[in-house]
Amino acid sequence: MIRIIIFLIFTYTLNAQVITNNSFNSSNSIAMAGATVSNPGKLESIFSNPANLANLSNASFLMGSSQYYELNSLSYNFIAASFKTGKNYLALSIQKLGTDAIESSNQLSSEISLSVSQGFHLRKDRNSTLSFGYNLNFYTLDQGSSAGSLGDGSNGIPGKKMNSFGLDLGFIASLRSKVTLGVFVKNINSPRIGQGSNAQFLPRRLNIGCSYHPSKILKTSFAFERLIYNSTNQFRFGIEYEFHKFLVLRTGVQMKPNRFGFGFLSPINDNLSFSYGLITHPILPLSHNMEVGFHF
């Protein structure tokens, strides 16, 4: 019984923070152990730093699924799409994580995030660029009813649905396509979810990173992450290497806690790509992610 209670507390905590306080969303961030704020990729920039959306060159569609800690009861999925509006690209995305009961089809809780994202060039010349981006997020947390003392739900606590809005801001500056600096702040507006005494502030997160590209086929990244009002700092280092035009290798490490990530990106052709990432945990099993991208 104690193990079941511990498991429920763990899955509830992960569910309550997976979208608002999780750096490991896409295969890129998982494979590089979260060192992506200055090298966020393309459309997956909405998860790490929306400022890089200013560098998109075509419309695209991305969908992915993650299995955290090899738990079948935790299902995380997302879809995202970008299209051109005027001189810039606008991105729409939806993320969902559900926590299912182990021995039934009931969903204990679920969290959904709907986001509108955009990036702009504040400055762009032959040698340098400075970009700004934002995410406007609408959060929905749906908690299922409890089983109650009888175990059949007849005298349990009824379910509840709570909503909130969040704002993320990001900046990216690059110099001669060699050095890139990135800053990303999650939930800068200090959103709360719930009402009255049950209201909880959603976590705010700061990511700062630097990337160095010694050649076109090699990218190295260093990142720092910290929850605001928390004394724990996480340091991350990632490498992306184009082994072949159809195979890009990715790896990364994190400190506090120590974690190792690995994965790859396979551009099947100009319009289709497949990527995979995994990351370790000092205690729990592996986490996996698979993505398929379409480019138009």
C-alpha positions as CSV (number, residue, x, y, z in Angstrom):
1,M,0.0,0.0,0.0
2,I,2.8,2.4,0.9
3,R,4.4,1.7,-2.5
4,I,1.2,2.5,-4.3
5,I,0.8,5.8,-2.4
6,I,4.5,6.8,-3.2
7,F,3.8,6.0,-6.8
8,L,0.7,8.1,-6.9
9,I,2.5,11.0,-5.3
10,F,5.3,10.7,-7.8
11,T,3.1,10.5,-10.9
12,Y,1.0,13.4,-9.7
13,T,4.0,15.6,-9.1
14,L,5.4,14.8,-12.5
15,N,2.0,15.4,-14.1
16,A,1.6,18.8,-12.4
17,Q,4.9,20.1,-13.7
18,V,5.8,18.2,-16.9
19,I,4.7,21.0,-19.2
20,T,5.4,24.0,-17.0
21,N,8.7,22.7,-15.5
22,N,10.3,20.2,-17.9
23,S,13.2,20.7,-20.2
24,F,12.9,17.3,-21.8
25,N,10.1,17.6,-24.3
26,S,11.5,16.9,-27.7
27,S,14.0,14.3,-29.0
28,N,16.5,17.1,-29.4
29,S,16.3,18.3,-25.8
30,I,16.2,14.7,-24.4
31,A,19.2,13.6,-26.5
32,M,21.3,16.7,-25.6
33,A,20.3,16.5,-21.9
34,G,18.5,19.8,-22.1
35,A,21.4,21.9,-23.5
36,T,19.2,23.4,-26.2
37,V,18.4,27.0,-25.2
38,S,21.1,28.4,-27.6
39,N,20.7,25.5,-30.1
40,P,16.9,24.8,-30.0
41,G,16.5,23.3,-33.5
42,K,13.8,24.4,-35.8
43,L,10.1,24.0,-35.0
44,E,11.0,22.4,-31.7
45,S,12.3,25.8,-30.6
46,I,8.9,26.4,-29.1
47,F,9.9,24.1,-26.2
48,S,13.4,25.5,-25.6
49,N,13.6,29.1,-27.0
50,P,10.9,30.5,-29.3
51,A,13.2,33.3,-30.5
52,N,14.7,30.8,-32.9
53,L,11.4,30.7,-34.8
54,A,12.6,33.8,-36.5
55,N,15.1,31.7,-38.4
56,L,12.5,29.3,-39.9
57,S,12.7,29.1,-43.7
58,N,9.6,27.0,-44.4
59,A,6.3,25.7,-43.0
60,S,6.6,22.5,-41.0
61,F,4.6,20.1,-38.9
62,L,6.0,18.1,-36.0
63,M,4.5,15.3,-33.8
64,G,6.2,13.3,-31.1
65,S,5.6,11.0,-28.1
66,S,7.6,10.4,-25.0
67,Q,7.6,7.7,-22.4
68,Y,9.0,9.0,-19.1
69,Y,10.9,6.5,-17.0
70,E,9.4,3.6,-19.0
71,L,6.1,3.9,-17.2
72,N,3.1,2.9,-19.4
73,S,0.8,4.9,-17.2
74,L,2.5,8.2,-18.2
75,S,1.6,9.2,-21.8
76,Y,3.1,12.5,-23.1
77,N,2.3,13.6,-26.7
78,F,2.6,16.8,-28.6
79,I,1.9,18.2,-32.1
80,A,3.2,21.5,-33.5
81,A,2.8,23.4,-36.8
82,S,4.3,26.6,-38.2
83,F,3.2,28.7,-41.2
84,K,4.2,32.1,-42.6
85,T,2.3,35.2,-41.7
86,G,3.8,38.2,-43.4
87,K,7.5,38.3,-42.9
88,N,7.5,36.0,-39.9
89,Y,6.4,32.5,-39.0
90,L,3.7,31.7,-36.5
91,A,3.6,28.4,-34.6
92,L,0.8,26.6,-32.9
93,S,1.3,23.6,-30.5
94,I,-0.5,21.4,-28.1
95,Q,1.1,19.2,-25.4
96,K,-0.7,16.6,-23.2
97,L,0.4,14.4,-20.4
98,G,-2.0,11.9,-18.9
99,T,-1.6,9.8,-15.8
100,D,-3.6,6.6,-16.1
101,A,-4.7,4.1,-13.4
102,I,-2.5,1.0,-13.4
103,E,-5.3,-1.6,-13.3
104,S,-8.1,0.3,-15.1
105,S,-8.7,2.6,-18.1
106,N,-9.5,5.6,-15.8
107,Q,-7.3,8.7,-16.2
108,L,-6.2,10.0,-12.8
109,S,-5.2,13.4,-14.2
110,S,-4.1,15.1,-17.3
111,E,-2.5,18.4,-18.3
112,I,-2.9,20.1,-21.6
113,S,-1.0,23.2,-22.9
114,L,-2.1,25.1,-25.9
115,S,0.5,27.6,-27.2
116,V,0.8,30.3,-29.8
117,S,4.5,31.1,-30.5
118,Q,6.4,33.6,-32.7
119,G,9.9,34.8,-33.3
120,F,11.2,38.1,-34.7
121,H,14.5,39.5,-35.8
122,L,15.4,42.6,-33.8
123,R,18.6,43.0,-35.7
124,K,20.1,41.1,-38.7
125,D,23.1,41.9,-40.8
126,R,26.0,40.0,-42.4
127,N,27.8,39.3,-39.2
128,S,25.3,39.1,-36.4
129,T,21.6,38.6,-35.5
130,L,19.4,39.3,-32.5
131,S,16.1,37.6,-32.2
132,F,13.2,37.7,-29.8
133,G,10.4,35.2,-29.3
134,Y,7.4,34.4,-27.1
135,N,5.0,31.6,-26.2
136,L,1.4,32.4,-25.1
137,N,0.2,29.3,-23.2
138,F,-3.2,28.2,-22.0
139,Y,-2.9,25.5,-19.3
140,T,-5.7,23.1,-18.4
141,L,-5.2,20.6,-15.5
142,D,-7.9,18.0,-15.2
143,Q,-7.9,15.9,-12.0
144,G,-10.1,12.8,-11.8
145,S,-12.2,11.9,-8.9
146,S,-10.7,9.9,-6.0
147,A,-11.8,6.4,-5.1
148,G,-12.9,7.3,-1.6
149,S,-12.8,5.1,1.5
150,L,-15.0,2.5,-0.2
151,G,-12.8,2.3,-3.2
152,D,-15.6,2.6,-5.8
153,G,-15.7,6.4,-6.0
154,S,-19.2,6.7,-4.4
155,N,-17.8,8.8,-1.5
156,G,-14.7,10.1,-3.1
157,I,-13.6,13.7,-3.8
158,P,-15.1,14.8,-7.2
159,G,-12.8,15.7,-10.1
160,K,-11.9,19.2,-10.9
161,K,-10.7,21.1,-13.9
162,M,-8.4,24.2,-13.5
163,N,-7.1,26.7,-16.1
164,S,-4.4,29.3,-16.3
165,F,-2.4,31.4,-18.7
166,G,1.4,31.6,-19.0
167,L,3.9,33.7,-20.9
168,D,7.4,32.6,-22.0
169,L,10.0,34.9,-23.4
170,G,13.3,34.1,-25.2
171,F,16.2,35.8,-26.8
172,I,18.9,34.5,-29.2
173,A,22.0,36.4,-30.4
174,S,24.5,35.0,-32.9
175,L,27.9,36.2,-34.2
176,R,29.1,35.2,-37.6
177,S,27.2,31.9,-37.4
178,K,29.9,30.6,-35.0
179,V,28.8,31.7,-31.5
180,T,25.2,31.8,-30.2
181,L,23.9,33.0,-26.9
182,G,20.4,32.1,-25.7
183,V,18.1,33.1,-22.8
184,F,14.7,31.7,-22.1
185,V,12.3,32.4,-19.2
186,K,9.3,30.1,-18.6
187,N,6.1,31.5,-17.0
188,I,7.6,35.0,-16.6
189,N,4.1,36.3,-15.6
190,S,4.0,34.1,-12.4
191,P,0.7,32.3,-13.3
192,R,-1.4,30.5,-10.7
193,I,-3.6,27.5,-11.1
194,G,-6.5,26.8,-8.8
195,Q,-8.5,29.2,-6.6
196,G,-8.4,30.3,-3.0
197,S,-6.4,28.3,-0.6
198,N,-5.8,25.6,-3.3
199,A,-4.1,28.1,-5.7
200,Q,-0.6,27.2,-6.6
201,F,2.0,29.2,-8.5
202,L,3.3,27.4,-11.5
203,P,7.1,27.0,-11.6
204,R,9.2,29.7,-13.3
205,R,12.4,28.6,-15.0
206,L,15.4,30.4,-16.3
207,N,17.7,28.9,-19.0
208,I,20.9,30.5,-20.2
209,G,23.2,28.9,-22.8
210,C,26.0,29.4,-25.2
211,S,26.7,27.4,-28.4
212,Y,29.9,27.2,-30.5
213,H,29.9,25.9,-34.0
214,P,33.5,25.2,-35.1
215,S,32.3,23.8,-38.4
216,K,29.0,23.2,-40.3
217,I,28.8,19.6,-39.1
218,L,29.6,20.1,-35.4
219,K,27.7,22.1,-32.8
220,T,28.6,22.3,-29.1
221,S,26.3,23.7,-26.4
222,F,26.6,24.6,-22.7
223,A,23.5,25.5,-20.7
224,F,22.5,26.6,-17.2
225,E,19.1,26.0,-15.8
226,R,17.5,27.2,-12.5
227,L,14.1,27.4,-11.1
228,I,13.5,30.9,-9.9
229,Y,13.4,31.0,-6.1
230,N,15.3,27.7,-6.0
231,S,18.9,27.3,-5.0
232,T,19.7,24.3,-7.2
233,N,21.6,25.0,-10.4
234,Q,21.7,22.5,-13.2
235,F,24.6,22.5,-15.8
236,R,24.4,20.8,-19.1
237,F,26.6,20.2,-22.1
238,G,25.6,18.8,-25.5
239,I,27.1,17.9,-28.9
240,E,25.4,17.6,-32.3
241,Y,27.5,16.0,-35.0
242,E,26.4,15.5,-38.7
243,F,27.9,12.1,-39.3
244,H,26.2,11.8,-42.7
245,K,23.7,13.9,-44.6
246,F,21.1,11.3,-43.5
247,L,22.3,10.9,-39.9
248,V,22.9,13.6,-37.2
249,L,24.1,12.2,-33.9
250,R,23.3,14.0,-30.6
251,T,24.5,13.5,-27.0
252,G,24.6,15.4,-23.8
253,V,25.2,15.3,-20.0
254,Q,23.6,17.0,-17.1
255,M,24.8,17.7,-13.5
256,K,22.5,17.8,-10.5
257,P,21.3,15.1,-11.0
258,N,23.8,13.4,-13.2
259,R,22.1,12.3,-16.5
260,F,23.2,11.2,-19.9
261,G,21.4,11.6,-23.1
262,F,21.8,10.2,-26.6
263,G,19.9,10.2,-29.9
264,F,19.8,11.0,-33.6
265,L,18.1,12.9,-36.3
266,S,17.5,11.3,-39.7
267,P,16.5,13.6,-42.5
268,I,14.9,11.0,-44.8
269,N,14.5,13.6,-47.5
270,D,13.8,17.4,-47.9
271,N,10.2,17.0,-46.6
272,L,10.4,14.2,-44.0
273,S,12.6,13.6,-40.9
274,F,12.6,11.1,-38.0
275,S,14.4,11.6,-34.7
276,Y,14.8,9.6,-31.5
277,G,16.2,10.5,-28.0
278,L,16.8,8.8,-24.7
279,I,18.0,10.1,-21.3
280,T,19.1,8.3,-18.2
281,H,18.2,9.0,-14.5
282,P,20.3,8.2,-11.5
283,I,17.5,6.1,-9.9
284,L,14.6,5.7,-12.4
285,P,14.6,3.9,-15.8
286,L,15.2,5.5,-19.1
287,S,13.0,8.1,-20.8
288,H,12.4,7.8,-24.5
289,N,11.1,10.1,-27.3
290,M,10.3,9.6,-30.9
291,E,9.3,12.4,-33.4
292,V,8.3,12.7,-37.0
293,G,8.7,16.0,-38.9
294,F,7.2,17.2,-42.2
295,H,8.6,20.2,-44.0
296,F,6.9,22.1,-46.8
